[in-house]
Amino acid sequence: MDIGIDLGGSHIGVGLVKENNLIISADKFFSEEDRKDIEKAILNNIDELITRVLDEKELELKDIQKIGVASPGTVTKGHIISWNLGLKNFDLQSKLVEKYNLPVVVRNDGKCAALAEKKYGAMKDYSDCIFINIGTGIGGAAFINGNLLEPKRYSGFEFGHMTLVKDGIQCTCGKKGCFERYCSIKALKTNITKTLNIDGSDISGQYLREEIMVKYHDEVQNDINEFIDYLKIGICNLIDIFEPEVVCLGGSFSYYEGHPVLEKLKKEINKTDSTFNEGKPKILTAEFKNDAGIIGATV
C-alpha cells in the first residue's frame, strides 16, 4: 500500500493506492490563512489528510511502503523549484522523509498523471505517446519507445508555456501568449463567463460543461470555437514534434469524453492539412480522470 499526494492550486488530495486502485482519498482546500504561509500549510494539511485516510482504513504508517507527491510547477530532485503559489526551492521530499521515515518521490503533476495512464490506463498499449493535462493550467509528458522523457535539469515538457500567440495574453509565468492562457479549462470558463457577464468564481467545471455550455449554446459558440481552434494548433504542434501513436487528454478535459467540444476537436485534428504528416494519432481521454495524479505519484 502506498500514499499518493496531489498538490493543486486550490487544494491537496491524499489517497491510499494499491497498484492501480485508489482505495480511499480525502482532500482539503487552502484557506486564505493557509496562503500566508503556504509551506507550513502544505505540511500541516498533508499530515492531517494522511492521518484521516489511515484512520478510516484502520491502518498505520508501518503498513505503507512509500509516499509519492504530484506537484505543479518546476520539480527537480525532490525540490519544488517554483510554483505560482509562491513556493521557491521548497525541499518537500526531505521534510516528508524526516516526518514519516518512508521513501518519498516528488514529481511534476503532469508527469505523475501521465505515468498512471501509461502504466495502467489509456496509453498502456502504446509505445509513443503524448499526455496533455488540461485543467487550471496545461502540463504534460511524452513517452518514446515506452520510456518517459526526463530532462536532467528540470521537469521539462511545460506544454502550457509554449508560445501560441506572439505578444498575446500575459501569463503568470512572465511570458505572453502561452498555450494555457488560451486553452486551459480556466481560460475557457473565463471567456464564457465574460461573454455572458456572469460571476464565474463559483462555477464548477461540470456545471460549465453540462449546464452553461448547453443553455447558452448560441451565445458562447464563438468562445468555444476559438478554444477549439487554439487547442488544435497546440496539439498539432506537439504531434509534429513527437509523432505519437496516441495523444491522451487528461485533467478536467478528460470529462469531455463524448462532448461536442471534444468531437469537434478530433475532426479538426484529423483534417489533412492540420499536421506535417498525413497519418494521425488516436485522440483519447484519460481513464483515471482527476485521480490520475494521486495514482501516478506512486508509480
Steps between C-alpha positions, in 0.01 A plus 500: 500500500631846407396857574445731204483876549369742236583866558272744321464873471199500730520176699693188598380146434637194679417139419593144582605317184551132431634448146246679278225513761424812700372345824394818677571870465439825684569861414517841660481845344748772583358782713605862471692448823682203344622717214687729740745217574447249223793272592367452852146452369610230254678300770216538754229410250693198373542377858130548576388321185743208539375449855141514378532238223709265716249522786205433270663179379636411846857505369829631638809647337672160527247375243622755244791430262562845352359848445468665158422865440364659184579873501433783255786715385867421447618199700852359520669264747209516743497881505211712376716762329214733413122502519265794456370470859829656605716194566868533419747208536277322754668170599176311554663159456741543792230636729270205432782246542586660834136497611399149390828308459382354169634520143357812334493598131387846385420549131326753280125432504470471123766230500325312781166498321676389182672212680165376634348504153808339341533217750136425573271719290426634153860488370604159635490328159708764318873579485510856363256721689430858600304579814351850526352597835239772443347657809578820689819504291657269243782255560602166366752236410630300206594134463723368220548124461308462826738718701410824674719782369664674797748789472793516745451857629126562545179303457453645150218445251317814608263474205282772649777755471587466135411827327183472297440869427778758459449786750182327615332481840732547798575172679584456869833348390611842373468425129218603268278290278550166677298196390327470838377860490287403199428130550474416870156429644554811712548709185186351342295576812639854519405575140154348522404671827632831365286463187193423713591771754465262794717427803703188430673467836264230632431322172635145495644336190206260492242780515684689226511191280155355561284805573639835383646378169168330423261773617695783337623302200447773240634785714829326584561321170769748394687442828478124454614516137798718592591260781492205258701687236781586740495154660531340158806716419672410828430129475599481133830677578573224751394230254745638242782497756445158660302302237309304765276202446255649747426832667333462840312800641480509879409730786156661497487464122483122537135549602424627148492144365200487264445878529454704177813702585724191493329355196555824305862517618561147369355595161723806479813303590414231244484747212766430237675836537510511882838326537818453297438129444166366384475215751327608821533365853205377700350765730398346834392628840659395828337200666583609855367856456604723792623199703792450259732729698460312828535160333793605281687653792549147634619341172 
